Amino acid sequence: MSILSYLIPISLFLGGFGLVAFLWALKERQYDDPKGDAERILSGKYDDRPKR
């Protein structure tokens, strides 16, 4: 049972860290326009082939 005294605070810390990282990503607008990115890669203008 003593291992739980270590694992519970560690898991709470990691969960809080993940929540803060997610909120930061929302604040920095990382998730804006995902549909536009998906359509951009399918358009004919997208070309990532190496230049010869």
ChimeraX commands (.cxc) that place a marker at each C-alpha (Angstrom):
marker #1 position 0.00,0.00,0.00 radius 0.5
marker #1 position 2.91,2.36,0.51 radius 0.5
marker #1 position 3.54,2.42,-3.25 radius 0.5
marker #1 position 0.17,4.17,-3.67 radius 0.5
marker #1 position 1.48,7.09,-1.64 radius 0.5
marker #1 position 3.95,7.64,-4.50 radius 0.5
marker #1 position 1.84,6.70,-7.48 radius 0.5
marker #1 position -1.23,8.80,-6.70 radius 0.5
marker #1 position 0.63,12.16,-6.46 radius 0.5
marker #1 position 2.70,11.31,-9.55 radius 0.5
marker #1 position -0.41,10.49,-11.56 radius 0.5
marker #1 position -2.15,13.66,-10.39 radius 0.5
marker #1 position 0.91,15.71,-11.35 radius 0.5
marker #1 position 1.11,14.12,-14.82 radius 0.5
marker #1 position -2.62,14.58,-15.36 radius 0.5
marker #1 position -2.37,18.23,-14.35 radius 0.5
marker #1 position 0.61,18.71,-16.63 radius 0.5
marker #1 position -1.34,17.22,-19.54 radius 0.5
marker #1 position -4.28,19.49,-18.81 radius 0.5
marker #1 position -2.05,22.57,-18.70 radius 0.5
marker #1 position -0.39,21.56,-21.98 radius 0.5
marker #1 position -3.80,21.07,-23.62 radius 0.5
marker #1 position -5.06,24.44,-22.40 radius 0.5
marker #1 position -1.86,26.09,-23.62 radius 0.5
marker #1 position -2.37,24.53,-27.07 radius 0.5
marker #1 position -5.94,25.85,-27.14 radius 0.5
marker #1 position -4.74,29.32,-26.14 radius 0.5
marker #1 position -2.08,29.29,-28.86 radius 0.5
marker #1 position -4.74,28.30,-31.43 radius 0.5
marker #1 position -3.02,25.03,-32.36 radius 0.5
marker #1 position -6.35,23.37,-33.21 radius 0.5
marker #1 position -7.77,26.03,-35.50 radius 0.5
marker #1 position -8.85,24.96,-38.99 radius 0.5
marker #1 position -7.98,21.25,-39.03 radius 0.5
marker #1 position -10.36,20.74,-41.96 radius 0.5
marker #1 position -8.43,23.26,-44.05 radius 0.5
marker #1 position -5.19,21.38,-43.47 radius 0.5
marker #1 position -6.81,18.11,-44.50 radius 0.5
marker #1 position -8.13,19.63,-47.72 radius 0.5
marker #1 position -4.87,21.44,-48.48 radius 0.5
marker #1 position -2.89,18.20,-48.65 radius 0.5
marker #1 position -5.38,16.75,-51.13 radius 0.5
marker #1 position -5.34,19.74,-53.47 radius 0.5
marker #1 position -3.33,19.76,-56.66 radius 0.5
marker #1 position -1.21,22.64,-55.48 radius 0.5
marker #1 position 0.36,20.56,-52.70 radius 0.5
marker #1 position 3.67,19.14,-53.88 radius 0.5
marker #1 position 6.29,17.76,-51.52 radius 0.5
marker #1 position 8.31,15.81,-54.04 radius 0.5
marker #1 position 12.04,16.55,-53.95 radius 0.5
marker #1 position 13.30,18.87,-56.65 radius 0.5
marker #1 position 15.56,17.23,-59.25 radius 0.5
marker link #1:1,2 radius 0.2
marker link #1:2,3 radius 0.2
marker link #1:3,4 radius 0.2
marker link #1:4,5 radius 0.2
marker link #1:5,6 radius 0.2
marker link #1:6,7 radius 0.2
marker link #1:7,8 radius 0.2
marker link #1:8,9 radius 0.2
marker link #1:9,10 radius 0.2
marker link #1:10,11 radius 0.2
marker link #1:11,12 radius 0.2
marker link #1:12,13 radius 0.2
marker link #1:13,14 radius 0.2
marker link #1:14,15 radius 0.2
marker link #1:15,16 radius 0.2
marker link #1:16,17 radius 0.2
marker link #1:17,18 radius 0.2
marker link #1:18,19 radius 0.2
marker link #1:19,20 radius 0.2
marker link #1:20,21 radius 0.2
marker link #1:21,22 radius 0.2
marker link #1:22,23 radius 0.2
marker link #1:23,24 radius 0.2
marker link #1:24,25 radius 0.2
marker link #1:25,26 radius 0.2
marker link #1:26,27 radius 0.2
marker link #1:27,28 radius 0.2
marker link #1:28,29 radius 0.2
marker link #1:29,30 radius 0.2
marker link #1:30,31 radius 0.2
marker link #1:31,32 radius 0.2
marker link #1:32,33 radius 0.2
marker link #1:33,34 radius 0.2
marker link #1:34,35 radius 0.2
marker link #1:35,36 radius 0.2
marker link #1:36,37 radius 0.2
marker link #1:37,38 radius 0.2
marker link #1:38,39 radius 0.2
marker link #1:39,40 radius 0.2
marker link #1:40,41 radius 0.2
marker link #1:41,42 radius 0.2
marker link #1:42,43 radius 0.2
marker link #1:43,44 radius 0.2
marker link #1:44,45 radius 0.2
marker link #1:45,46 radius 0.2
marker link #1:46,47 radius 0.2
marker link #1:47,48 radius 0.2
marker link #1:48,49 radius 0.2
marker link #1:49,50 radius 0.2
marker link #1:50,51 radius 0.2
marker link #1:51,52 radius 0.2
view
